[in-house]
Amino acid sequence: MATHPLDMQATELFIVVNLVGGLALFMYAITLLRDTLGKISGKRVARMLEKATDNPVKGMGVGTAATLMTQSSSITVLTLIGFVNAGIMTFRQSVNVMLGSEIGTTITAQLVSFKIGPDFFWLLISVGFFVPMFWKNEKAQLIGKVVFCLGLLFLAMNFMKEGAAPLATDYPLFQSLINDYGAIPIIGIMIGALIAGITQSSSATTSLVIAMGMSGVIGLAPAITLIMGANIGTCFLELAAGYGATTPAKRTAVAQTLINVIGVLVFLPFLGPFTAFIQTTDVDLARQIANAHTIFNVSVSLMFIPLVGLLVKLCERLIPDKEGETIGKHLFDDEMLHMPQVALLEAENEILRTADITIEMIQLSKAALLELDKEAAKKVHRLEDEVDDKCRATERFIDKIREEQLDEAMTDWRMKLLHVLTDVERVGDLSQNLAEFAEDRLKNDIEFSKEAIEELNKIFDLVIVTYSTAIKSMRTKNKTLARTAERLEDDIDDLERALKISHMERIHAGTCQPEADALFIETLRNLERIGDHADNIALDIIRDRI
């Protein structure tokens, strides 16, 4: 009996809606899962990436762990490009981590290849949805969201599986085409790369192939070529990110592409034996496809461990150094925004580096004012321009970090960093004021008495210790140090009052030049304000929840 045209149209609509809708739901679930896992483990990922070393095995371990937590090798690689662009990580280190990201991304395919029935995934969705409503603890809410996301992933797989099912029974021509053409390695790889390039997700592409395998639409051989192609297709985003970046960052993007392309080329001559081997790993086709994805990615990463040096040299030859290029002007790069917790950490590190410059500025302004060091005064002015540039850039960068992807503690810390940034910038301004006082003293030949020099030395030293202690408390998150800075700031206030009285007594006794009066008092006022900013920073650390 011929199939009615309306029935055919309804079936075709069912296929398209379920496949496209299921794929869209899957990608949404992965994005939501990534954001939620970022809130749970983002700080650990950031610290791990920072500590990546030249050791390939350790670097690969870091990449695997980071991608497991972020559920996206693309996000990991884009963040690596940001690290290299900022000069935090060397190109070679990024390659080591990249090899691990290829392994970490395989967990999604293994997860969705489980045959989960409606009873179970609806249970996951229900539990995950209602837990955050009744449990106000943030960690419990985040765990509930993870459960909810897992339920959505299995629901999406069910939609794609049901959408693909009619293709196996009612559309033999389509089944024949995808299996015949997909079995031709080059065509299958190109199709997989195209789908991954459009979706910007190798996980989504691999999961779609697994869903088709569950429905019996595709065989193992063409499925393997599609997932190999997906590994190449996911590199398009990284190559785009590398365009316009620094030379080492460009090399990172190219290295990711070379790893995947070379890996596919190495496997191509052995597709027959590889397919036969995968068939022995499980009786279920969906699991075989997931195993092929895992074994392929792990094998390619292990293959490149002894070849990292050669890969680095090849990329350096393909993209030579650019003369006069500046690398690492700031300790952050916009590519880090893909991983907000990493972005926030690097913004913090940049603030600390800027704060270290302002400590040097206070020390230089002391030498300029009390020792009449003209070069020290000039250096303060140069450093002030650098501090202003860093503060403006850091503020713009922090403003780009999305609060909705941070947990409550890190959202609060984000606001505190903006406050600290203002304090650091003001300390730079006050240090420049002190350098200008030194220039006034030199220009107008203003003399300080021996007692005045000793007193200013004393308060300068106390201010430097107080501000340095506050910055150290921020660097180490040490509340005890922060409280010490608070107490020292009280000492600054007491000393300032005492020195003002002492100064007035000298003025009345005629032991100090009248011209020195305003200069001395303004110096005390500026130093006391530096102490206030140190106190602000210390208070932020004491009240911090991280």
C-alpha positions as CSV (number, residue, x, y, z in Angstrom):
1,M,0.0,0.0,0.0
2,A,1.3,3.4,-1.0
3,T,2.0,5.9,1.8
4,H,-0.3,8.9,1.7
5,P,1.5,12.2,0.9
6,L,0.1,13.8,4.1
7,D,1.4,10.9,6.2
8,M,4.8,11.3,4.5
9,Q,4.8,15.1,5.3
10,A,3.8,14.4,8.9
11,T,6.6,11.8,9.2
12,E,9.2,14.2,7.7
13,L,8.0,17.0,10.1
14,F,8.3,14.6,13.0
15,I,11.9,13.6,12.0
16,V,13.0,17.2,11.5
17,V,11.4,18.5,14.7
18,N,12.8,15.7,16.9
19,L,16.3,15.7,15.4
20,V,16.7,19.5,15.3
21,G,14.8,20.1,18.5
22,G,16.6,17.3,20.3
23,L,20.0,18.6,19.1
24,A,19.0,22.1,20.3
25,L,17.9,20.8,23.7
26,F,21.1,18.8,23.9
27,M,23.3,21.9,23.2
28,Y,21.2,24.0,25.7
29,A,21.7,21.2,28.4
30,I,25.4,21.1,27.8
31,T,25.7,24.9,28.0
32,L,23.7,24.9,31.3
33,L,25.7,22.0,32.6
34,R,29.0,23.8,31.8
35,D,27.8,27.0,33.5
36,T,26.7,25.1,36.6
37,L,29.9,23.0,36.8
38,G,31.8,26.2,36.4
39,K,30.2,27.6,39.5
40,I,31.0,24.4,41.4
41,S,34.6,23.8,40.2
42,G,35.6,26.9,38.3
43,K,38.1,28.1,40.9
44,R,39.8,24.7,41.0
45,V,40.0,24.7,37.2
46,A,41.5,28.2,37.2
47,R,44.2,27.2,39.7
48,M,45.0,24.0,37.8
49,L,45.5,25.8,34.5
50,E,47.7,28.4,36.2
51,K,50.0,25.6,37.5
52,A,50.3,23.8,34.2
53,T,54.0,22.8,33.7
54,D,56.3,21.8,30.8
55,N,55.8,18.1,31.8
56,P,53.5,16.6,29.1
57,V,51.9,14.0,31.4
58,K,51.0,16.5,34.1
59,G,49.8,19.0,31.5
60,M,47.7,16.4,29.9
61,G,46.2,15.6,33.3
62,V,45.3,19.2,33.9
63,G,43.7,19.4,30.4
64,T,41.7,16.3,31.1
65,A,40.4,17.5,34.5
66,A,39.7,21.0,33.2
67,T,37.6,19.7,30.2
68,L,35.8,17.2,32.5
69,M,34.7,20.1,34.7
70,T,33.8,22.5,31.8
71,Q,32.3,19.8,29.5
72,S,33.9,21.6,26.5
73,S,37.3,21.1,24.9
74,S,36.6,24.2,22.8
75,I,36.2,26.3,26.0
76,T,39.4,24.8,27.4
77,V,41.4,25.5,24.2
78,L,40.0,29.1,23.9
79,T,41.0,29.7,27.5
80,L,44.5,28.4,26.7
81,I,44.7,30.8,23.8
82,G,43.9,33.6,26.4
83,F,46.6,32.4,28.7
84,V,49.2,32.3,26.0
85,N,48.0,35.7,24.6
86,A,48.5,37.2,28.1
87,G,51.9,35.6,28.5
88,I,50.9,33.5,31.5
89,M,51.5,30.2,29.8
90,T,54.0,29.2,27.2
91,F,53.0,27.8,23.8
92,R,54.5,24.4,24.7
93,Q,52.6,24.3,28.0
94,S,49.4,25.0,26.2
95,V,50.0,22.0,23.9
96,N,50.4,19.7,26.8
97,V,47.1,20.9,28.3
98,M,45.4,20.7,24.9
99,L,46.3,17.0,24.6
100,G,44.4,16.4,27.9
101,S,41.3,18.4,26.7
102,E,41.0,15.8,23.8
103,I,40.6,13.1,26.4
104,G,38.3,15.0,28.8
105,T,35.7,15.7,26.1
106,T,35.0,11.9,25.6
107,I,33.1,11.6,28.9
108,T,29.9,13.1,27.3
109,A,29.8,10.5,24.6
110,Q,30.2,7.7,27.2
111,L,27.5,9.2,29.4
112,V,24.8,9.6,26.7
113,S,25.5,6.1,25.2
114,F,23.7,4.6,28.3
115,K,20.2,3.5,27.4
116,I,18.2,5.5,29.8
117,G,14.4,5.1,29.8
118,P,11.8,7.9,30.2
119,D,11.1,6.9,33.9
120,F,14.7,7.6,34.8
121,F,15.3,10.8,32.9
122,W,12.0,12.3,33.9
123,L,12.9,11.5,37.5
124,L,16.3,13.3,37.1
125,I,14.5,16.3,35.6
126,S,11.9,16.4,38.4
127,V,14.4,16.0,41.2
128,G,16.8,18.5,39.6
129,F,14.0,21.1,39.1
130,F,12.4,20.9,42.5
131,V,15.5,20.6,44.7
132,P,16.6,24.2,44.1
133,M,13.1,25.4,45.0
134,F,13.0,23.8,48.4
135,W,16.7,23.8,49.3
136,K,18.1,27.3,49.7
137,N,21.7,26.2,50.2
138,E,23.7,27.3,47.1
139,K,25.7,24.1,46.8
140,A,22.5,22.0,47.0
141,Q,20.9,24.2,44.4
142,L,23.9,23.8,42.1
143,I,23.9,20.0,42.5
144,G,20.2,20.0,41.7
145,K,20.9,21.9,38.5
146,V,23.6,19.3,37.5
147,V,21.0,16.5,38.0
148,F,18.5,18.6,36.0
149,C,21.0,19.0,33.2
150,L,21.7,15.3,33.1
151,G,18.0,14.6,32.8
152,L,17.8,17.1,29.9
153,L,20.7,15.4,28.1
154,F,19.0,12.0,28.2
155,L,15.7,13.6,27.2
156,A,17.4,15.3,24.2
157,M,19.0,11.9,23.3
158,N,15.5,10.3,23.4
159,F,14.2,13.0,21.1
160,M,17.0,12.5,18.6
161,K,16.7,8.7,18.8
162,E,12.9,8.8,18.1
163,G,13.4,11.4,15.3
164,A,16.0,9.2,13.6
165,A,14.0,5.9,14.0
166,P,11.7,6.5,10.9
167,L,14.8,7.0,8.8
168,A,15.7,3.4,9.4
169,T,12.3,2.0,8.5
170,D,10.6,4.4,6.1
171,Y,13.5,6.0,4.3
172,P,15.8,3.2,3.1
173,L,17.4,5.5,0.5
174,F,18.6,8.0,3.2
175,Q,19.9,5.1,5.3
176,S,21.7,3.7,2.3
177,L,23.2,7.1,1.4
178,I,24.5,7.9,4.9
179,N,26.0,4.5,5.3
180,D,27.4,4.2,1.8
181,Y,28.8,7.8,1.6
182,G,29.7,7.9,5.3
183,A,31.7,4.7,4.9
184,I,33.9,6.6,2.4
185,P,36.4,8.0,4.9
186,I,36.9,11.4,3.3
187,I,33.2,12.1,2.8
188,G,32.3,10.9,6.3
189,I,35.0,13.1,7.8
190,M,33.9,16.1,5.8
191,I,30.2,15.6,6.9
192,G,31.3,15.2,10.6
193,A,33.5,18.3,10.3
194,L,30.7,20.3,8.7
195,I,28.1,19.4,11.4
196,A,30.6,20.1,14.2
197,G,31.6,23.4,12.5
198,I,27.9,24.5,12.4
199,T,27.1,23.4,16.0
200,Q,30.5,24.4,17.3
201,S,30.4,21.3,19.5
202,S,32.1,17.9,18.8
203,S,30.1,16.6,21.8
204,A,26.8,17.5,20.2
205,T,27.9,16.0,16.8
206,T,29.1,12.8,18.5
207,S,25.9,12.5,20.5
208,L,23.8,12.9,17.4
209,V,25.7,10.1,15.7
210,I,25.2,7.9,18.8
211,A,21.4,8.7,18.7
212,M,21.4,7.6,15.1
213,G,23.2,4.4,16.1
214,M,20.6,3.7,18.8
215,S,17.9,3.9,16.1
216,G,19.8,1.7,13.7
217,V,20.2,4.4,11.0
218,I,23.9,4.3,10.8
219,G,26.5,1.6,11.0
220,L,29.7,1.6,13.0
221,A,32.1,2.3,10.1
222,P,30.4,5.5,8.9
223,A,29.8,6.6,12.5
224,I,33.6,6.4,13.2
225,T,34.4,8.6,10.2
226,L,31.7,11.1,11.3
227,I,33.1,11.4,14.8
228,M,36.7,11.8,13.5
229,G,35.4,14.6,11.3
230,A,33.7,16.2,14.3
231,N,37.1,16.5,16.0
232,I,38.4,18.5,13.1
233,G,35.2,20.6,12.8
234,T,35.4,21.8,16.4
235,C,38.8,23.5,15.5
236,F,37.1,26.2,13.4
237,L,36.2,28.3,16.5
238,E,39.8,28.1,17.9
239,L,41.3,29.1,14.5
240,A,38.9,32.1,14.4
241,A,40.0,33.0,18.0
242,G,43.6,32.8,17.0
243,Y,43.2,35.3,14.2
244,G,44.4,38.7,15.4
245,A,46.0,37.2,18.5
246,T,49.7,37.2,19.4
247,T,52.0,34.8,17.6
248,P,52.2,32.2,20.4
249,A,48.3,32.3,20.7
250,K,48.1,31.7,16.9
251,R,50.4,28.8,17.3
252,T,48.1,27.3,20.0
253,A,45.1,27.5,17.7
254,V,47.1,25.9,14.8
255,A,48.5,23.2,17.1
256,Q,44.9,22.2,18.1
257,T,44.0,21.8,14.4
258,L,47.2,19.9,13.6
259,I,46.7,17.4,16.4
260,N,43.2,16.5,15.2
261,V,44.0,16.5,11.5
262,I,47.2,14.4,11.9
263,G,45.4,12.1,14.3
264,V,42.7,11.4,11.7
265,L,45.3,10.9,8.9
266,V,47.3,8.4,11.1
267,F,44.1,6.4,11.7
268,L,42.8,6.5,8.1
269,P,44.9,3.6,6.8
270,F,43.8,1.4,9.7
271,L,40.0,2.2,9.7
272,G,39.1,-1.4,8.9
273,P,41.1,-3.0,11.7
274,F,40.1,-0.2,14.1
275,T,36.4,-0.8,13.3
276,A,36.8,-4.5,13.8
277,F,38.6,-3.9,17.2
278,I,35.8,-1.5,18.3
279,Q,33.2,-4.2,17.6
280,T,34.9,-6.4,20.2
281,T,34.5,-3.8,23.0
282,D,30.7,-4.1,23.3
283,V,27.7,-5.7,21.7
284,D,25.7,-2.4,21.7
285,L,26.3,-0.2,18.7
286,A,25.8,3.1,20.7
287,R,28.4,2.0,23.2
288,Q,30.7,1.0,20.3
289,I,30.5,4.5,18.8
290,A,31.2,6.0,22.2
291,N,34.2,3.6,22.7
292,A,35.5,4.5,19.3
293,H,35.4,8.2,20.2
294,T,37.2,7.6,23.5
295,I,39.8,5.2,22.1
296,F,40.6,7.5,19.1
297,N,41.0,10.6,21.2
298,V,43.0,8.9,23.9
299,S,45.3,7.2,21.4
300,V,46.0,10.5,19.5
301,S,46.8,12.3,22.7
302,L,49.2,9.5,23.9
303,M,50.7,9.4,20.4
304,F,51.6,13.1,20.6
305,I,53.3,13.0,24.1
306,P,56.7,12.2,22.7
307,L,56.1,14.4,19.7
308,V,55.2,17.7,21.5
309,G,58.7,19.1,20.8
310,L,58.4,18.4,17.0
311,L,54.8,19.9,17.0
312,V,56.0,23.0,18.7
313,K,58.9,23.5,16.2
314,L,56.5,22.9,13.3
315,C,54.1,25.5,14.5
316,E,57.0,27.9,15.1
317,R,58.1,27.4,11.5
318,L,54.6,27.8,10.2
319,I,54.0,31.0,12.2
320,P,57.4,32.8,12.8
321,D,58.0,35.4,15.5
322,K,56.8,38.9,14.7
323,E,59.4,41.6,15.2
324,G,58.4,44.1,17.9
325,E,55.4,42.2,19.1
326,T,54.3,42.8,22.7
327,I,53.2,39.7,24.6
328,G,51.7,39.7,28.1
329,K,51.0,43.4,28.5
330,H,48.2,42.5,30.9
331,L,47.7,39.2,32.8
332,F,44.4,38.6,31.0
333,D,42.9,38.2,27.6
334,D,39.3,38.4,26.4
335,E,39.4,34.7,25.4
336,M,39.5,33.9,29.1
337,L,35.9,35.3,29.4
338,H,34.8,31.9,28.1
339,M,35.7,30.6,31.6
340,P,34.5,33.4,33.9
341,Q,36.2,32.0,37.0
342,V,39.6,32.0,35.2
343,A,38.9,35.5,34.0
344,L,38.2,36.7,37.5
345,L,41.4,35.0,38.9
346,E,43.5,36.6,36.2
347,A,41.9,40.0,36.8
348,E,42.8,39.6,40.5
349,N,46.4,38.7,39.6
350,E,46.7,41.8,37.4
351,I,45.4,44.0,40.3
352,L,48.1,42.4,42.5
353,R,50.7,43.1,39.9
354,T,49.5,46.7,39.6
355,A,49.5,47.0,43.4
356,D,53.2,45.9,43.5
357,I,54.0,48.7,41.1
358,T,52.3,51.2,43.5
359,I,54.3,49.9,46.4
360,E,57.4,50.7,44.4
361,M,56.0,54.1,43.6
362,I,55.6,54.9,47.3
363,Q,59.2,53.8,47.9
364,L,60.5,55.9,45.0
365,S,58.5,59.0,46.1
366,K,60.1,58.6,49.5
367,A,63.6,58.7,47.9
368,A,62.5,61.6,45.7
369,L,61.2,63.7,48.6
370,L,63.6,62.9,51.4
371,E,66.8,62.3,49.4
372,L,66.0,64.8,46.6
373,D,66.4,62.0,44.0
374,K,65.3,63.6,40.7
375,E,65.4,60.3,38.8
376,A,63.2,58.6,41.3
377,A,60.5,61.3,40.9
378,K,60.7,60.9,37.1
379,K,60.2,57.1,37.4
380,V,57.1,57.6,39.6
381,H,55.5,59.6,36.8
382,R,56.3,56.9,34.3
383,L,54.9,54.2,36.6
384,E,51.8,56.3,37.2
385,D,51.0,56.2,33.5
386,E,51.5,52.4,33.6
387,V,49.2,52.0,36.6
388,D,46.5,54.1,35.0
389,D,46.6,52.0,31.9
390,K,46.4,48.7,33.9
391,C,43.6,50.0,36.1
392,R,41.5,51.1,33.1
393,A,42.1,47.8,31.2
394,T,41.4,45.7,34.2
395,E,38.2,47.5,35.0
396,R,36.9,47.1,31.5
397,F,37.8,43.4,31.6
398,I,36.0,42.8,35.0
399,D,33.0,44.6,33.6
400,K,32.8,41.9,30.8
401,I,32.8,39.0,33.3
402,R,29.2,37.7,33.5
403,E,28.0,37.5,37.0
404,E,25.3,34.9,36.2
405,Q,28.1,32.4,35.6
406,L,29.7,33.0,39.0
407,D,28.6,31.6,42.4
408,E,27.5,34.0,45.1
409,A,31.0,34.2,46.8
410,M,32.7,34.9,43.5
411,T,30.1,37.5,42.5
412,D,30.8,39.2,45.8
413,W,34.5,39.0,45.1
414,R,34.1,40.5,41.7
415,M,32.6,43.6,43.2
416,K,35.3,43.7,45.9
417,L,38.0,43.6,43.1
418,L,36.5,46.7,41.5
419,H,36.7,48.4,44.9
420,V,40.3,47.3,45.4
421,L,41.2,48.4,41.9
422,T,39.9,51.9,42.8
423,D,42.0,51.9,46.0
424,V,45.2,50.8,44.1
425,E,44.6,53.5,41.4
426,R,44.2,56.2,44.1
427,V,47.4,55.0,45.8
428,G,49.2,55.5,42.5
429,D,47.8,59.1,42.3
430,L,48.8,59.9,45.8
431,S,52.4,58.6,45.2
432,Q,52.6,60.8,42.1
433,N,51.5,63.7,44.4
434,L,54.4,62.9,46.7
435,A,56.8,62.9,43.7
436,E,55.5,66.3,42.6
437,F,56.1,67.6,46.2
438,A,59.7,66.4,45.7
439,E,60.0,68.3,42.5
440,D,58.6,71.4,44.2
441,R,61.2,71.0,47.0
442,L,64.0,70.8,44.4
443,K,62.7,73.7,42.3
444,N,62.1,76.1,45.2
445,D,65.1,74.9,47.3
446,I,62.9,74.0,50.3
447,E,64.8,72.6,53.3
448,F,63.4,70.1,55.8
449,S,64.9,70.1,59.3
450,K,66.7,67.0,60.5
451,E,63.8,66.2,62.8
452,A,61.3,66.6,60.0
453,I,63.3,64.2,57.8
454,E,63.4,61.6,60.6
455,E,59.6,62.0,61.2
456,L,58.8,61.7,57.5
457,N,61.0,58.6,57.2
458,K,59.1,57.1,60.1
459,I,55.7,57.6,58.7
460,F,56.8,56.7,55.2
461,D,58.1,53.3,56.5
462,L,54.9,52.7,58.5
463,V,52.7,53.5,55.4
464,I,54.8,51.2,53.2
465,V,54.5,48.3,55.7
466,T,50.8,48.9,56.2
467,Y,49.9,49.0,52.5
468,S,52.3,46.1,51.7
469,T,50.6,44.0,54.5
470,A,47.2,44.8,53.1
471,I,48.3,43.7,49.6
472,K,49.9,40.5,51.0
473,S,46.7,39.7,52.8
474,M,44.8,39.9,49.5
475,R,47.4,37.8,47.7
476,T,47.2,35.1,50.4
477,K,43.6,35.6,51.5
478,N,45.0,35.8,55.0
479,K,42.5,37.5,57.3
480,T,45.0,37.7,60.2
481,L,47.3,39.8,58.0
482,A,44.3,42.0,57.0
483,R,43.6,42.7,60.7
484,T,47.3,43.5,61.2
485,A,47.0,46.1,58.3
486,E,43.9,47.5,60.0
487,R,45.8,48.0,63.3
488,L,48.8,49.5,61.5
489,E,46.4,52.0,59.8
490,D,45.3,53.1,63.3
491,D,49.0,53.7,64.1
492,I,49.3,55.8,61.0
493,D,46.4,58.0,62.1
494,D,48.0,58.4,65.6
495,L,51.4,59.1,64.1
496,E,50.0,61.7,61.7
497,R,48.4,63.6,64.5
498,A,51.5,63.5,66.6
499,L,53.7,64.7,63.7
500,K,51.4,67.6,62.9
501,I,51.8,68.8,66.5
502,S,55.5,68.3,66.4
503,H,55.8,70.2,63.2
504,M,53.7,73.1,64.5
505,E,56.0,73.3,67.5
506,R,59.1,73.6,65.2
507,I,57.4,76.2,63.1
508,H,56.7,78.3,66.2
509,A,60.2,77.8,67.4
510,G,61.6,78.9,64.0
511,T,63.6,75.6,63.4
512,C,61.6,74.9,60.2
513,Q,61.4,77.1,57.1
514,P,57.9,78.6,56.7
515,E,58.0,77.4,53.0
516,A,58.2,73.8,54.3
517,D,54.9,74.1,56.2
518,A,52.5,73.3,53.4
519,L,54.8,70.7,51.9
520,F,55.2,68.8,55.2
521,I,51.4,68.9,56.0
522,E,50.4,67.8,52.5
523,T,52.9,65.0,52.6
524,L,51.4,63.8,55.9
525,R,47.9,64.1,54.4
526,N,48.7,62.1,51.3
527,L,50.4,59.4,53.4
528,E,47.5,59.1,55.7
529,R,45.2,58.7,52.7
530,I,47.3,55.8,51.4
531,G,46.8,54.3,54.9
532,D,43.0,54.7,54.4
533,H,43.2,52.8,51.1
534,A,45.2,50.0,52.7
535,D,42.5,49.8,55.4
536,N,39.8,49.6,52.7
537,I,41.6,46.6,51.1
538,A,42.1,44.9,54.4
539,L,38.4,45.3,55.2
540,D,37.5,43.7,51.9
541,I,39.7,40.7,52.7
542,I,38.2,40.4,56.3
543,R,34.7,40.3,54.9
544,D,35.5,38.1,51.9
545,R,33.7,34.7,51.6
546,I,36.0,33.0,49.1
